[in-house]
Amino acid sequence: MTAGVNTIIYPVKDVTRAKALFSALLGVEPYADESYYVGFKAAGQDIGLDPNGHAKGMTGPVPYWTVTDLRGRLAALLDAGAELVQDAKDVGGGKLIAYVKDADGNFIGLGQDPVA
């Protein structure tokens, strides 16, 4: 099951400038501020800045759809013709992410919250 897009990750080249811009846009300070990731929570959305995103092949923002079975949904996307870009990965605390590319080159991210 898909619960909608709850996270959008932006690849950034200058994380300091991007952090200032998104702080001004969202009107909040980051909840996570690391050299490898800066995260904001605003209006029910999680907005992330990834300074390594371009090196990972990200060409623009990646929406992450929240799903209850990431591996099952990932397999369904691959069966439907998607190309794997990043396999399922635990990014801390049991949160899983993965992303694929569709036939038009658009990135589709998947996220699964930790199982309680």
Buried (B, 14 or more C-beta within 10 A) or exposed (E): EEEEBBBBBBBBEEBEEBBEBBBEEBEEEBEBEEEEBBBBBEEEEBBBBBBEBEEBEBEEBBBBBBBEBBBEBBEEBEEEEBEEBBEEEEEEEEBBBBBBBEEEEEBBBBBBBEEE
